[in-house]
Amino acid sequence: MSFKENTDIVFEHYEKKIYDQKQLLEISRALNSTLDYKYLIDAILNICLAQLQTLHAAMYLEPEIDLGLFKLEPQSIKGFELSPEEQNYEIKIDSPLIHYFEEKPKAITMDQILQMEVLNQIPDIVYLRKMGAEILVPLNAKGKVNGLLVLGDKMTSEEFLEDEKEFMTTLANLAGIAVDNARLYELATVDMMTGLKIHHYFQTKLKEEMERCRKKGTKLSLLFTDVDKFKTFNDTYGHQAGDVVLIEVAKQLIQKAQRHHIPARYGGEEFCLVMPGASEEEAIAKGEEIRKAVEEMVVKNPNDDSDLKVTLSVGVSSFRPTDRNNKDLIERADKALYQAKHSGRNRTICYKD
């Protein structure tokens, strides 16, 4: 090889390094620009798919802090076709695989793992091979493994290069910190029983959305929901059954909400949904969609496994330029909810003067 050819190779290598560093800076900005946990997970997986040219990516994360295991979440799988049993597989934090990554926190291919007697036959590796994993990358934050990236083979069927593994290791470290920050923020703003945003967060975001309406002339609607005869339900079936009902009703609210909506727990069994950009008609339609979903819902009684059913009343209000603060919009939604309760329950009513 001539001196010129050797120099060209060295320059190409450094140009690639500079390009990768620029990419990582952009990725770091993107990951640290949001504290939305679900959006962040989606962004990390999409970056992995694009950077490694693979169609398969998944992320094992702790569903709750200090639970002692990593699991797949519904939003943390892309491309892998897994049975319900496979999706529920858990990797324990004290697994030999996690211990290995605590000592050597870097990307490693499945071929490399299969050459290690200490790892190649453990249940986690047997499962991950069956899943279709080709490369594993630990997420790290504050000196500990807080997740595991699992990636499939390349679309080109080529092997993973050392540069690519180094890139993914650095990316996973950035992702681990971003995930940790988002999880801590979620813990501070989410009601842990229902998964809905807490009252203070609701009030803060509602105020922000009302200010946006005043400045830009956009629309805003608010839903208030209440489980019908919930006190009687609790007295009849017990508070444990009541909690199960609240959890299932909250799931319907979260599932039916669009990504930019804000589902929250106002207090007790009273839930709400802030709908930026939604007209009165759209809010009524969404209220009906949620109400019907709850009406069709069957909940298992935790005491005797019998079937339980509940209904929901919904009140709707929309932003008016004359609204002075949150209280005005909330008061109208609450009055509409009161009217729905006192005109037969299990219905959606919009506030009218």
C-alpha positions, 0 to 999 in steps of 0.5 A: 500500500502506497503512502497516499493510499494509507493517508487516504484510509486514515483520513476516511477513518477520522472523517467517519469519527467526526461524522459519528460525533456530530450524529451523537451530538444531534441525538443527544439534543433530541433525547434530552429535549423531551421528558415524555417517557413513551415518546422518548422510548419510541425515539431511541428505538427509531434511532437504533433502527436507522443507525444500524440499518436493522428492522428489529429493535426492543428495549428492556426497562424496569416497569417500576423503580426498584422492582428488580427486573427488566421487561418489554413494554408495549411501546418498546418493541419494533419489528420483533414478532413475539407471542404474549408469553415471550412479551412477558419474559422478564430479565432479573437484575441479578441475572449473570447477563446484567452482572456481565454488563455492569462489569463491561458496559458495552455492546456485544454481539450474540456470536461473542456471547456464545463463545463465553461459557459463563453466559452462553447457556443461561435462560436469558441468552437462550430466550434472546437468541430465540427472539432473534437478537444479534447484538445487545447493548446495556443502558447505563445511568448513575453507574448502574445498568437501567435497561437493555437494548436488543437489536436484530440483524442488519438488512444487508446481512453484514456483521456489526463492525467495531465502530458500530458497536462503539457508536451504539455503546455511546448512544446507549449511555446517552439513552440511559441518562435520558430514560432515567430523567424521564422516569424520574419526571414521570414518577413526580407527575403521574398518579402511580395507581391509575397512570394518569397525570396528577392534579398539580400537573393538570392545572399547570398544563391547562393554564399553559393551553389556555394561554396558547388559546389567548395568544394564537386563537386555537381551540381547547376542550375539557372533559370531566368524567365520574364513575356513577354511584361509585360510593355505593359500589365501594360500600357493596364490593369493597375498596379493593374492587373500587381501586381495580375499577378506577385502574380499568377506567383510567386505562380506557381514558389513556387508550382513547386519548390522542398523543397530545391530550392530557389525561389526568386524575382530578381527585378520587374517582373524578378523571379529566382529559385536556384536549388542545385543538379540539372543538366542542363537537370533537370533545363530545364525540371523544366523551361518548367514545370513552363512556361507551368503552367503560359501559362495555368494560367487564372488571373482575372482582379481586375478592371472588373473581365475579364480573363487575360493570360500571358506567361513566358520566361525562361533562364537556366544556370548551375554552372561551376568550372571556375565561379568566383562569382555569377555574372558569373552564373547570367550573363549566365542565363540572356543571355539565358533569353534574347535569349528566349525573342528575339527568340519568347518569351514563351520558355525555353532556356539554355545558350550555348557558 
